[in-house]
């Protein structure tokens, strides 16, 4: 395994790409979906179970980990990989998105963001330099620039000013990152749904120079049509030979549409959060296991799925443990959802390599359109 961070494209089909990111901690097959381990855990899952679904990389959360248990404590205990028992690559976000969501608890300046903890009200200051320092203490393999992510809809003026601030913070993030062989720093393109602003942001990021590039500021309320509208041009503004990461996406059809438009990496809390609320994602769409129609159904969620929930348990059982509020409900449904998402990524990688991604995509949408199996 390489001691450096490298990205190699293996095949393209239209704008869809497949390849691999090599890191000192292992290879990340692309397109890749990253399960979210917000507080140093993918909720309801053991790390070994997450790996068994096919995940190559996890995402950790700077904002939550800096507050509890603190980055300094994690560093003293050997770093995030050891702390959470995940030996593979970890990407950490910058904390910018979480701070944005605390609009009533924060104050934004050129220097950074002063905010109060949502846990205990304590005061904190997050700057580009501090965000990079926290991520270095955590020991993450892929570090994200500190940025501001404006909630949409917003005025063109507000989006433009936010983008310019994020680009100034990107330069400061790069300077703070310095030289860290084997670790990567990704810049984040902003600009809302405005093509000119996206182009200007991409130009500034490429001028600074990063190991990979994220498309930020989407999946924040603009809707799928607007998001795809941006993805019709935004990935192509970024260097072809570097990974392209769409942050915070998404539902299965969002992910397929993003890959079709040239995206290499994605993350989202959806598969684990849905699992804890009784929702399963399958190749025939979404299943709400809480519905009474499943109470006497001996069939699996998906007869073609090889995850433990589908291999060993009936819909009736999954319905029962959800209704009874048993912990195993969230465990099994989360495992199923993460397995389904990783299966989706594996199928797309294979289809792109074969050169029939368009046919695979048509079949994906056709199966979803059929809807869930008929009730008994």
Secondary structure, 3 states (H helix, E strand, C coil): CCCCCEEEEEEEECCEEEEEEEECCEEEEECEEEEEECCCCCCCCCHHHHHHCCCCEEEECHHHHHHCCCHHHHHHCCCHHHHHCCCCEEEECCCHHHHHCCHHHEEECCCEEEEECCCCCCEEEEEHHHHHHHHHHHCCCEEECCCCCCCCCCCHHHHHHHHHHHHHHHHHHHHHHCCCCCCEEEEEECCCCCHHHHHHHHHHHHHHCCCEEEECCCCCCCCHHHHHHHHCCCHHHCCCCCEEEECCCCCHHHHHHHHHCCCCEEEECHHHHHHHCCEEEECCEEEECCCHHHCCCCCCCCCCCCCHHHHHCCHHHHHHHHHCCCHHHHHHHHHHHHHHHHHHHHHHHHHHHHCCHHHHHHHHHHHHHHCCCCCC
